[in-house]
Amino acid sequence: MSSRRVVVVALALCSAAGFSACDEGAAGGPAAYQPGATGGGAGSGLDAAGGGGNLGGGAAQTATGIPCDVQRVLDSKCGNCHGTAPDFGAPYSLAKQQDFQGTGADGSVVSARVSKRINEVDSGNRMPPPLQPELTPEEMSTLNAWLDGGAQFSDEACWVPGGGTGGVVDIGDDLPPPPVDADECFEFLTFGQNDPGQPFSVPTGEHYWNFTFKKPWEGDVQALTIRHKIDNTPVVHHTLLYQAEGTLPVGVTSSLGTHGTDMLLAGWVPGASDTVLPDDVGLDLRTGDFTLELHYFNGTGQPQPDASGMEMCVTYSKRTHAAGVHWLGKEQVGLPSIEWVGLCQPDYSQGPITILSSWPHMHPKGTHFKTIINRGGAQPEVLYDGDFDFDFQATYDTPAVLMPGDTLTTTCTFSQPMAFGTSTTEEMCYNFVIAYPNGALTGGGGLTSSVNHCMQ
C-alpha cells in the first residue's frame, strides 16, 4: 500500500491556487497538497471574502435578548441551521429574541412553532432532526420554560460563539480520518474552477452548474469514503458527483445535466450523511472522468463565493464486496398525481443482493416516503418508511438481503398532485441505495429517461 496523500483535482494551476506541496501543475491534472494547508478547500481567502456559514471566528459577549441558559442550548443544538443567516433550508433565524416573536410561513408565531417541533412525539418531525444530537431532558426543560413563558426579552449579555459575526463553515473538518487501507484521497472542488486561486463566483438566482474533472488516478480503484465539503451553505441546494463511462472535456457549464449513462456516486442535500463503506465493501468506480453538479439558489442579490465539493478516498487493493449506488423509485410521471409508485425487479444473475443504506429524495411537496420488500407470498418487509422533510434529507442504514424472486416497491406521497421535473418547483421520487453486487438494482444512471429496471 502506498503512503496516503490528499490530492486536489483542479482545473487551475496548483501554484495559483496557493497549495503548499504541488507535485503536478498541469491544468486539469491533480495537485497534491498538505492536508490542512488550505483549510479543507476553503482557505483564508474565503474567510476574507465572507463565505457562508453562521458560526466561526472568535467568541464575543453579545446581548441577543435571549437568556444565557437558553442561548447555550440554541447554540449547541440549533445554531448550525437557525443562525443569524439560516442555513440548509431552515425557514427562519433563531439568533435573537425578536426572531421568536415573528410569524412563520404557516401563520403561527415562531416561538409556538419551535415549541411544537421540539416536543413533537413523532421523532421524524421532531427538532433537532434525525441523526443530529437530541435535546437532553435538561435542555428541553430550559427551552420549554422560556417558550411557555412567551419567549420574553432578557438583557443578559451572553458569551456567544462567533458573536454573530459569521464565518466559513466547512462540513468535514471534524470528520474522522480516512480508513487505514485508503491509498489516496482526492478532492473535487469548485475552488479555482472559473478563476485560478479563487472560489467559484455564484451568480444571483437559481442555477445548475456542472464542473468536469479528469480521472486523477491510474488503474482500477474502489472508493472507501466520500465526504461532503459544503462551503457557502445559504446558496448551495445540493451537490451530485457522477462518473462517466469515458473521457469528458474539462470545463464549467451552466446547465442542468441529464447525465445520460453516467454513474451517480454520491450526493448532498441538507441532512445528508457522508458515504463510509463497511470494512469489507468498496464502491466500484469506472475508468471515466467526473462531473460535479451543484444546484445553487442565490437570493442575496449579488454574486457569492463558493468552494464546495467532495473528497473521495480510494484503494488500489479491492475489498471483498463491490457495491454501487442504485436507483429505486419513479420518474417521468406524465400526469400530476398525489402518489407515485415505482416497482423494482432486481437482477439476480449474480445471486442474492445486500442493501446497506437508503437515501430518500423528493422536493418540497413530498410528505411521505416508503420502500418495501415484496418477498413472494410472505408479509412485505419495510426497508424504509417515514415522513419526508425537504429541509433535512438524511441517509439511513437499512440493512437487508434480497433473495431471488424478491421485488421492491417505492411509494412517494405529495401534499398536492405533482408531475415529474428537475426543478424544486416540480417533484421527484428517488431512493438512492448502496448495495452489492454493483448493478443488481439499476440499469441506467441518468436522472431522467434512463433505462432502469428498478424504476418501473
C-alpha positions in Angstrom: 0.0 0.0 0.0 1.4 3.4 -0.9 1.6 6.3 1.5 -1.6 8.2 1.9 -1.8 11.7 0.5 -4.6 14.2 -0.3 -5.0 15.4 -3.9 -7.0 18.4 -5.1 -8.4 17.8 -8.5 -8.3 21.2 -10.1 -8.5 22.9 -13.5 -6.3 25.7 -12.3 -2.5 25.6 -11.8 -1.9 24.5 -8.3 0.7 27.2 -7.7 -2.0 29.8 -8.5 -4.4 28.1 -6.0 -1.8 28.5 -3.3 -1.4 24.9 -2.4 1.6 24.1 -0.3 3.0 21.0 -1.9 2.3 20.9 -5.6 3.7 17.9 -7.4 1.8 18.3 -10.7 0.9 21.7 -12.1 -0.7 20.9 -15.4 -4.2 22.4 -15.9 -6.8 19.7 -15.5 -4.4 17.4 -13.5 -4.2 16.5 -9.9 -2.4 18.8 -7.5 -1.3 17.3 -4.2 -1.2 19.5 -1.1 -0.5 19.0 2.6 -3.8 18.3 4.5 -5.0 21.4 6.3 -2.9 23.9 4.3 -5.9 25.5 2.8 -8.5 24.8 5.5 -10.1 21.8 3.8 -10.6 23.7 0.5 -11.9 26.9 1.9 -8.8 28.7 3.0 -8.1 32.1 4.5 -9.1 33.8 1.2 -12.7 32.7 1.7 -12.7 33.9 5.3 -11.8 37.4 4.0 -14.5 37.1 1.3 -17.2 36.4 3.8 -18.2 32.9 2.7 -21.3 31.1 4.0 -22.0 29.8 7.5 -23.1 31.3 10.8 -20.6 30.2 13.3 -16.9 30.7 13.4 -14.4 33.4 14.4 -13.7 34.2 18.0 -16.2 34.4 20.9 -17.9 37.6 21.9 -20.1 38.9 24.7 -23.3 39.7 23.0 -26.8 40.7 24.0 -29.3 38.8 21.9 -32.3 39.3 24.1 -32.2 35.6 24.9 -31.4 34.3 28.5 -28.0 32.8 28.6 -29.1 29.3 29.6 -31.4 29.3 26.6 -28.8 30.8 24.4 -26.3 28.0 25.2 -28.9 25.4 24.2 -29.7 27.2 20.9 -26.0 27.5 20.1 -25.4 23.8 20.8 -28.4 22.2 19.2 -30.0 24.7 16.8 -27.3 27.2 15.6 -25.9 25.2 12.7 -29.2 25.7 10.8 -31.1 28.5 12.5 -28.2 31.0 12.9 -28.2 34.7 12.0 -28.5 33.8 8.3 -30.4 30.5 8.2 -28.6 27.6 6.5 -29.6 24.3 5.0 -33.1 25.5 4.1 -34.1 26.5 7.7 -37.1 28.7 7.4 -36.1 31.3 10.0 -33.3 32.5 12.2 -33.4 31.8 16.0 -30.4 34.0 16.8 -32.3 36.8 18.7 -35.3 37.2 20.9 -37.3 39.1 18.3 -36.9 36.1 15.9 -39.1 34.1 18.2 -41.8 36.8 18.1 -42.1 36.7 14.3 -44.6 34.9 12.2 -43.7 31.7 10.3 -44.8 30.8 6.8 -47.8 28.9 8.2 -49.0 32.0 10.0 -48.1 30.7 13.5 -45.9 32.6 15.9 -42.3 31.3 15.6 -42.0 30.6 19.4 -45.1 28.4 19.2 -43.8 26.6 16.2 -40.4 25.9 17.9 -42.2 24.6 21.0 -44.3 22.2 18.8 -41.3 20.9 16.9 -39.1 20.2 19.9 -41.9 18.5 21.7 -43.1 16.5 18.7 -43.9 12.9 19.6 -43.1 11.6 16.1 -39.3 11.6 16.1 -39.4 12.0 12.3 -40.8 15.6 12.7 -39.0 16.5 15.9 -36.2 19.0 16.1 -33.3 18.7 16.1 -33.8 16.5 13.0 -32.9 12.8 12.8 -29.2 11.8 13.1 -28.5 15.1 14.9 -27.7 15.3 18.7 -31.0 15.3 20.6 -32.0 17.7 23.3 -31.3 16.4 26.7 -34.1 16.4 29.3 -32.4 19.4 31.0 -32.2 21.3 27.7 -35.8 20.5 26.9 -36.8 21.9 30.3 -34.8 25.1 29.8 -36.3 25.8 26.3 -39.8 24.9 27.3 -39.8 27.1 30.4 -38.7 30.1 28.3 -41.1 29.4 25.4 -44.1 28.6 27.6 -43.4 32.0 29.3 -43.8 33.8 26.0 -40.1 33.9 25.0 -39.6 37.1 26.9 -36.7 39.6 26.3 -33.7 39.3 28.5 -31.0 41.9 28.9 -28.3 39.4 29.9 -25.1 39.7 27.9 -24.1 36.1 27.0 -20.8 34.7 25.8 -21.8 33.6 22.3 -19.5 31.6 19.8 -18.6 33.9 17.0 -20.5 36.8 18.4 -22.9 36.6 15.4 -20.2 37.9 13.1 -20.3 35.0 10.6 -17.5 32.9 9.1 -16.8 29.9 6.9 -18.2 26.5 8.0 -16.5 23.6 6.2 -18.6 20.5 6.9 -15.9 17.8 7.1 -13.1 19.5 9.1 -14.2 17.5 12.2 -14.8 14.1 10.5 -12.6 11.1 11.3 -9.5 10.4 9.2 -9.7 8.1 6.1 -9.7 4.3 6.5 -6.3 2.8 7.2 -6.4 1.0 3.9 -7.0 4.1 1.8 -4.2 4.7 -0.6 -5.1 8.3 -1.7 -7.7 10.9 -1.2 -8.9 13.3 -3.9 -10.9 16.5 -3.6 -13.3 17.6 -6.4 -13.9 21.3 -5.6 -15.4 24.3 -7.2 -12.4 26.3 -5.9 -10.4 27.7 -8.7 -12.6 26.4 -11.4 -13.5 29.7 -13.1 -10.7 31.9 -11.6 -7.4 30.3 -10.5 -6.9 30.6 -6.8 -10.4 31.9 -6.1 -13.7 30.3 -5.0 -16.4 29.9 -7.7 -18.5 33.0 -8.2 -22.2 32.0 -7.9 -24.5 34.3 -9.9 -27.7 35.5 -8.4 -30.9 33.4 -8.9 -31.3 29.7 -9.4 -28.7 27.8 -11.4 -27.3 24.4 -12.1 -23.5 24.3 -12.7 -21.5 21.3 -13.9 -17.8 21.1 -13.2 -15.9 18.3 -15.1 -12.6 16.8 -13.9 -10.2 14.3 -15.4 -9.9 11.0 -13.6 -7.0 11.7 -11.1 -5.6 8.1 -10.8 -4.2 5.3 -12.9 -5.5 1.8 -12.8 -8.6 0.2 -11.1 -9.7 1.5 -7.7 -12.6 1.4 -5.3 -13.9 4.3 -3.2 -14.0 3.7 0.6 -15.3 7.1 1.8 -16.9 10.1 0.1 -17.1 13.2 2.3 -19.1 16.3 1.5 -17.5 19.7 1.7 -20.2 22.4 1.7 -18.8 26.0 1.9 -21.4 28.7 1.2 -24.3 27.0 2.9 -27.0 29.6 2.2 -26.7 29.3 -1.6 -25.9 25.6 -2.0 -29.1 23.5 -2.5 -27.5 20.2 -3.5 -24.4 18.5 -4.9 -24.1 15.4 -7.0 -20.9 13.5 -8.1 -21.1 11.4 -11.3 -18.5 9.3 -13.1 -18.7 8.9 -16.9 -18.0 5.8 -18.9 -15.3 7.6 -20.9 -13.5 10.9 -21.2 -15.1 14.3 -20.8 -13.9 17.8 -21.7 -12.6 19.7 -18.7 -14.6 22.8 -18.0 -17.5 24.6 -16.3 -21.0 24.7 -17.8 -24.2 26.4 -16.6 -26.9 23.9 -17.3 -28.9 21.0 -15.8 -27.1 17.9 -16.9 -29.3 14.8 -17.6 -26.0 12.8 -17.3 -27.2 10.0 -19.6 -25.5 6.8 -18.6 -23.1 8.5 -16.0 -23.0 6.7 -12.7 -24.1 8.6 -9.6 -21.5 8.1 -6.8 -22.7 10.5 -4.0 -24.9 13.5 -3.3 -25.5 16.0 -0.6 -28.6 17.9 0.5 -29.2 19.3 3.9 -29.1 16.5 6.4 -27.3 14.0 4.1 -24.6 11.8 5.5 -21.1 11.1 4.2 -20.5 7.7 2.5 -18.5 5.4 4.7 -18.4 1.8 3.5 -18.1 -1.2 5.8 -14.6 -2.7 6.1 -15.2 -5.4 3.6 -17.1 -3.3 1.0 -15.8 -0.9 -1.6 -17.7 1.3 -4.0 -16.9 0.3 -7.6 -15.6 3.0 -9.9 -15.4 3.2 -13.7 -12.5 4.3 -15.8 -14.0 7.6 -17.0 -13.9 11.2 -15.9 -16.0 13.0 -13.3 -18.8 15.6 -13.2 -19.6 17.6 -10.0 -23.1 19.1 -10.3 -24.2 21.9 -8.0 -27.6 23.3 -7.7 -27.4 26.9 -6.4 -30.2 29.2 -5.3 -28.6 32.6 -4.6 -31.2 35.1 -3.4 -28.8 37.6 -1.9 -28.9 39.9 -4.9 -25.2 39.7 -5.6 -22.6 37.1 -6.6 -21.5 34.8 -3.8 -18.2 32.9 -3.4 -18.3 29.1 -3.0 -15.7 26.3 -2.7 -17.9 23.3 -2.2 -17.3 19.8 -3.4 -16.4 16.3 -2.3 -13.4 14.3 -1.0 -13.0 10.7 -2.1 -10.6 8.2 -0.5 -9.8 5.2 -2.6 -7.8 1.9 -2.5 -6.0 0.1 -5.3 -6.5 -3.2 -3.4 -10.0 -4.3 -4.0 -12.2 -5.2 -1.0 -14.3 -8.4 -0.9 -17.6 -6.9 -2.0 -18.0 -4.4 -4.9 -21.0 -2.1 -4.2 -22.7 0.6 -6.3 -25.3 3.4 -5.8 -28.6 2.2 -7.2 -31.8 4.0 -8.0 -35.3 3.0 -6.9 -38.5 5.0 -7.3 -40.4 6.6 -10.1 -39.8 9.3 -12.7 -41.3 10.8 -15.9 -44.8 10.8 -14.4 -46.9 12.1 -17.2 -50.0 13.4 -15.3 -49.9 15.1 -11.9 -50.7 12.7 -9.1 -50.6 12.8 -5.3 -48.9 9.4 -5.1 -46.3 7.8 -7.3 -45.5 4.1 -7.1 -42.4 2.5 -8.7 -41.6 -1.2 -9.0 -38.1 -2.6 -8.9 -37.4 -6.1 -10.4 -33.8 -6.8 -9.4 -31.2 -8.7 -11.5 -30.3 -11.8 -9.6 -27.8 -13.2 -12.1 -25.0 -12.7 -9.6 -27.0 -14.2 -6.7 -28.5 -12.5 -3.5 -28.3 -8.7 -3.1 -27.2 -7.0 0.0 -28.6 -3.5 0.7 -26.6 -1.2 3.1 -28.3 2.2 3.1 -31.2 4.3 1.7 -31.3 8.0 0.8 -34.9 9.1 0.1 -35.2 12.2 -2.1 -38.2 14.3 -3.0 -38.9 18.0 -3.3 -40.9 20.5 -1.1 -44.3 18.9 -1.8 -43.1 15.5 -0.7 -44.7 14.4 2.6 -44.0 10.7 3.0 -41.6 8.1 1.5 -41.7 4.3 1.7 -39.8 1.4 0.1 -41.0 -2.1 0.9 -39.6 -5.6 0.0 -42.1 -8.0 -1.5 -40.9 -11.5 -0.5 -43.1 -13.8 -2.6 -46.1 -14.9 -0.6 -44.7 -13.7 2.7 -45.6 -10.5 4.5 -44.0 -7.4 2.9 -40.9 -6.1 4.8 -40.3 -2.4 5.3 -36.9 -1.2 4.0 -37.7 2.5 4.8 -40.9 4.2 5.9 -41.0 7.7 7.2 -42.4 11.3 6.8 -40.3 13.4 4.4 -38.7 16.8 5.3 -37.3 18.6 2.3 -35.0 20.6 4.6 -33.4 17.5 6.1 -32.7 14.6 3.8 -30.6 12.0 5.6 -29.1 8.7 4.6 -30.3 5.8 6.7 -28.8 2.5 7.5 -31.3 0.0 6.0 -29.5 -3.4 6.1 -31.4 -6.1 4.1 -30.7 -9.1 1.9 -32.8 -9.7 -1.2 -33.3 -13.3 -2.4 -34.2 -14.3 -6.0 -37.9 -13.6 -6.6 -38.0 -10.6 -4.2 -39.1 -7.2 -5.6 -39.2 -3.7 -4.2 -42.0 -1.1 -4.3 -41.3 2.6 -3.6 -44.2 4.9 -2.9 -43.9 8.7 -2.8 -46.7 10.8 -1.4 -47.2 14.5 -2.0 -49.3 17.3 -0.4 -50.9 18.0 -3.8 -50.9 16.4 -7.3 -47.4 16.8 -8.8 -45.7 16.0 -12.1 -42.1 14.9 -12.5 -39.4 17.6 -13.1 -35.9 18.6 -12.1 -36.7 22.0 -10.6 -37.6 22.3 -6.9 -41.0 23.6 -8.1 -41.6 20.2 -9.6 -41.2 16.8 -8.0 -39.0 13.7 -7.8 -39.3 10.2 -6.2 -35.9 8.5 -5.7 -34.4 6.2 -3.2 -30.7 6.0 -3.8 -29.5 2.8 -2.1 -26.0 1.5 -1.8 -26.0 -2.3 -2.4 -23.9 -5.1 -3.8 -23.2 -6.7 -6.2 -22.9 -3.5 -8.1 -25.5 -3.1 -10.9 -28.0 -5.5 -9.5 -30.6 -2.9 -8.7 -30.3 -0.5 -11.7 -30.0 -0.5 -15.4 -29.0 3.1 -16.0 -27.5 6.1 -14.3 -29.2 9.3 -15.7 -31.6 11.3 -13.6 -34.1 11.3 -16.4 -35.1 8.9 -19.2 -32.7 6.2 -18.1 -33.3 2.6 -18.9 -33.8 1.3 -15.4 -35.5 -2.0 -14.3 -35.9 -0.6 -10.7 -38.0 2.5 -11.6 -40.9 0.9 -13.5 
